[in-house]
């Protein structure tokens, strides 16, 4: 396979958002909603790693991208979500929400590209 187009780097387009002022360290033992096996999953893993934590320290709740913002905003017991824009902007309209980590913290690691199979 070959990458034929590298369109853009994320540079903050993907974010981990918490309510109640929680930081990355505070996610230990908490549920975090995201689209499993997506760039959100990767961002969470890298953020946890930066604080000496791992994915096994949190409970990942697989949530569809169409449901993630309304579900998070409606459930005050849910403390963290990882998603991308425009959902990030929608969630951050609520004053109790904080962007605690985003893709600008891992420059060059999250990018949009087109990959083709060059063997066929």
C-alpha positions in Angstrom: 0.0 0.0 0.0 1.1 3.6 -0.6 -0.1 6.9 0.8 -0.9 9.0 -2.3 -2.4 12.0 -0.6 -1.6 13.4 2.8 -4.3 16.0 3.2 -3.8 17.6 6.6 -2.6 17.1 10.2 -5.2 17.3 13.0 -3.5 20.0 15.0 -6.2 20.1 17.8 -9.1 18.9 15.7 -9.4 15.8 18.0 -9.8 16.3 21.8 -10.4 14.7 25.1 -13.1 16.7 27.0 -14.0 16.4 30.6 -16.5 18.0 32.9 -16.0 19.2 36.5 -12.4 20.2 35.9 -11.0 16.6 35.7 -7.5 16.1 34.2 -5.9 13.1 32.5 -4.8 11.7 35.9 -8.3 11.9 37.2 -9.6 9.6 34.4 -8.3 6.5 36.3 -11.2 4.3 37.2 -13.6 6.4 35.1 -15.6 5.6 31.9 -14.5 7.4 28.7 -16.8 7.5 25.7 -15.3 7.3 22.2 -15.6 5.6 18.9 -13.5 2.5 19.4 -10.5 1.8 17.2 -10.7 5.4 15.8 -8.3 8.3 16.1 -10.0 9.1 19.4 -8.9 5.8 20.8 -5.3 6.5 19.8 -5.5 10.0 21.3 -6.7 8.7 24.6 -4.0 6.0 24.6 -1.3 8.7 24.0 -2.7 11.1 26.6 -2.9 8.3 29.3 0.6 7.2 28.4 1.9 10.8 29.0 0.7 10.5 32.6 2.0 7.0 33.2 -1.4 5.4 32.8 -2.7 2.9 30.3 -6.1 2.0 28.7 -6.6 -0.6 31.3 -6.8 2.2 33.9 -10.1 3.5 32.3 -13.3 1.9 31.0 -13.7 2.6 27.3 -17.3 3.0 26.3 -17.8 2.5 22.5 -20.2 5.1 21.3 -21.2 5.9 17.7 -20.1 9.3 16.4 -23.7 10.4 15.8 -24.6 9.7 19.5 -21.5 10.8 21.3 -22.2 14.5 21.8 -25.9 14.3 22.8 -25.2 11.3 25.0 -22.3 13.0 26.8 -24.1 16.3 27.2 -27.2 14.6 28.6 -25.5 12.3 31.1 -23.9 14.4 33.9 -22.5 11.2 35.5 -20.3 10.6 32.4 -17.1 12.6 33.0 -15.0 12.2 29.8 -15.4 11.9 26.0 -12.9 11.8 23.2 -14.1 13.0 19.8 -13.4 15.2 16.8 -14.8 18.4 15.3 -17.4 19.6 14.8 -18.5 17.6 17.8 -15.7 19.0 20.0 -17.0 22.6 19.3 -20.6 21.5 20.1 -19.6 19.9 23.5 -17.3 22.8 24.5 -20.2 25.3 24.2 -21.1 24.0 27.7 -19.2 26.0 30.3 -18.6 23.0 32.5 -16.6 21.3 29.7 -12.8 21.5 29.4 -10.5 20.4 26.5 -7.8 18.6 28.6 -5.8 17.1 25.7 -5.9 17.3 22.0 -4.1 16.3 18.9 -1.9 19.4 18.8 0.0 17.8 21.7 1.1 15.0 19.4 2.2 16.8 16.3 2.5 14.8 13.1 0.8 11.7 14.6 -2.8 12.3 13.5 -3.3 13.0 9.8 -5.8 12.5 7.0 -4.5 10.6 4.0 -5.6 8.5 1.1 -3.9 5.0 0.9 -4.2 2.7 -2.1 -3.2 -0.9 -2.5 -0.4 -0.8 -5.1 -0.3 -4.6 -5.5 -3.6 -4.8 -7.5 
